Amino acid sequence: MDAEMKTIDEAALGNKAVAMQENFDASKARIEHDSIGQQAVPDDAYYGVQTLRAARNFYITGLSMHPELINSVALIKKSSAITNYEVGRLDKRRADAIVTACDEILEGKLHDQFIVDPIQGGAGTSLNMNANEVIANRAIELLGGKKGDYSIVNPNDHVNYGQSTNDVFPSCGRITTLKLLHRAQKQLERLFKALVDKAKEFDSVIKMGRTQMQDAVPIRLGQEFRAYSMAIRRDISRFENAKREMSSLNLGGTAIGTGLNADVQYLQKVVRNIALVSGLDLVQAYDLIDATQNLDGYVSVSGAVKTCAVNLSKMSNDLRLMSSGPRAGLGEINLPAKQNGSSIMPGKVNPVIPEVVNQVAFNIIGNDMTVAMATEAGQLELNAFEPIIFYNLFQSIETLTFAVRTLVDNCITGITANVEHCRDMVYNSVGIITAICPHVGYEKAADLAKEAIATGASVKDVILEHKLLTPEEMEKILDPYSMTEPGISAEELLDKKI
C-alpha cells in the first residue's frame, strides 16, 4: 500500500471501533479462531473474529449499520431464542441470557459493537455474525463467563440456532423497512393536513393558471394546494401497500427456504413470536423459497418512495416558481424566510426548503435504480446484494422523512399569498378570453386575444370596443371566480376526507 493511501486508511479507521485498527495492544487481546484461522480480538470487544475480519474486508462507506437494522436483528435473535426454548432446542439458562442481551441492544446499548460496514459482501453474513458474536459474548458475561468462551454460549450453535443469514438478514431488512415506512407515513400525513389547511386558507385567492409556462385560465390558489394534497394522499395509500409488502418474512426458511436445520415447531412459531414481541403485524411468507430468492417487494417499496419523491419535487418546483421574484418573478406567494440567500447580494432570500426537497428527490430516484439493479442481479436460490438494497432503500425512506418534516415545518405552514398581485395578473392576462369562446366563437376570440396582446389593451376593453357583449354580460362571463368552478372546496375536502 502506498504511503498516501495508508494515511487515508488509517485516518478512516480512526473513527471505527478499536478492533479495526491493525495494531491494537496484544496484551489486551484474546485469541479467537474461525475456519480461516486465528485472530487477536480486543479483550473489551463484544464482537469476535468473524466481525473483525468483515470490518477489515469491507471498509466501504465508513458508516455504521442503521440503528433500526441493529434493533431488528436483535429482535429476531430474541424471538428465535424464545422459540427455540419453547420447542426444547435451547436450555432456559442460555435462552434467558440471550434474551437479556437482545433486550439491552433494543434499549440502545452495545450498538457501538456493530462495526461492519453497511455495504458488504456475503449477502449479509457479516451483520448476522456481528449480531451473533455480540449477543453471545454479552450472554456469556451475564452467565459469569469471560468474553470469547464460546463453550458457555456459542454464536453459531446457540444464538444462531435454527437460522441462516439467508432468512435472518432479509427478515431484519423487512422489519427495518416497515418501521421506517411508518415514520415516513406519519410525516406525509402531517404534510397532507398542512396542504389541506392551506387549500382552505387560499380558497378565495384567484390567480392565473398556466400551462407550458404560458397564461392559461384562472384558478384558485386553494385549488392548486388541494391538488398537491391529493397527490400526497395517493402517496400515503402507496405507503400503506408498501408496509403490507414488508410484513411477510422468510424467517424459518434458513439457507434457501427449505427450512434445513430448523425444528419444524420452531419454523411454525418463530414469526408469530416476533409479532408478539415487536407488536408489529408480521406473517410468515406463504412460500419460503420464493421469499428467499425473489426480492421484488423491495422494488415495489422503492418505487412507492420514488413516486412520492417525484410528487414532492414537482410541488417544490411549483413553490419556487410561484414565489419567484419577489418583484421580477411571478411573486404570487411568499415562502417563509429561513436564512440569508447570498454572501454578496444583501437582502436576497432563496427558496432553500423546496431546494433541499428537490435534492432529496434526485437522490431517491438514483437510489431506486440501484435497488432495481441489485434485485435483478440475484441468482438462483439467493440474492447476495441485499446489503446495497438496504443501504439505499433505508437512506431513501429516511431522507424523505426528514425532507417532508422540514417542508411542513419550515415552508408550507408559513406560506402567504400576494392576493392583490394575483388578481391583477388575472385581469391583465388574455387567458380569460377563453371564457367568451362559447359566445363569439374560437376564431373571433383568438383575434381579440391577438389584438389585446398587440395593443396592450385589456381583454375587457377590446370586447367593449367591438361591442360583442354588453358590459353586464361581459362582467358575468369574465368573472374569474366563476371560471374556476366546478370544484370541491377545501371545507368539503376536510369534511369528506377525500
Number of C-alpha atoms within 10 A of each C-alpha: 7 6 8 8 10 11 12 11 14 13 11 14 19 12 12 20 16 18 27 23 18 10 8 14 14 12 9 11 16 18 14 16 14 10 6 9 8 11 17 19 26 22 19 12 22 25 29 31 25 21 28 23 16 22 26 17 13 16 20 13 11 17 14 17 18 18 15 19 23 24 23 27 26 26 23 26 27 27 26 32 29 24 26 26 18 16 13 12 18 20 13 15 12 22 25 19 22 31 22 17 26 30 17 17 23 20 11 14 12 19 19 14 22 25 26 29 24 24 24 23 17 16 20 23 21 26 29 25 24 27 29 28 30 27 31 32 28 26 29 24 19 16 16 10 16 15 23 27 15 18 10 19 28 21 24 17 14 23 28 22 20 27 26 23 20 28 22 27 25 24 27 24 25 24 27 23 26 24 17 20 25 18 15 23 23 15 22 24 17 15 24 23 17 20 25 25 22 24 27 21 17 21 20 16 19 25 27 24 18 13 8 6 8 10 16 18 21 26 23 23 26 24 24 19 24 25 16 20 26 16 16 22 19 15 24 22 12 20 22 16 14 24 21 16 17 24 19 21 26 29 33 33 27 24 21 21 23 14 22 15 14 19 18 13 14 23 22 15 20 23 25 16 19 24 16 13 14 14 9 13 15 21 18 21 19 11 13 22 19 15 25 26 20 18 22 15 17 24 22 19 26 27 20 23 26 25 20 24 27 19 19 25 21 17 21 20 16 14 22 22 17 18 22 19 17 14 9 7 11 16 18 25 22 20 24 18 17 13 11 13 15 11 8 7 9 9 10 14 17 20 22 20 24 27 17 16 25 22 14 22 26 15 17 27 19 13 22 24 16 19 27 18 14 19 23 15 13 16 11 10 16 21 21 20 22 26 24 21 24 22 19 23 25 22 18 24 25 17 18 27 21 16 23 27 18 18 23 21 14 18 21 21 16 14 15 16 18 14 16 13 15 21 17 13 17 22 19 16 19 24 19 23 21 18 18 18 13 9 12 12 11 14 10 13 21 15 11 19 22 14 16 21 14 9 9 11 14 16 24 20 12 17 20 13 10 9 10 14 17 11 14 8 11 16 12 11 17 18 15 22 14 13 17 16 11 7 8 10 17 22 15 12 17 14 9 8 8 9
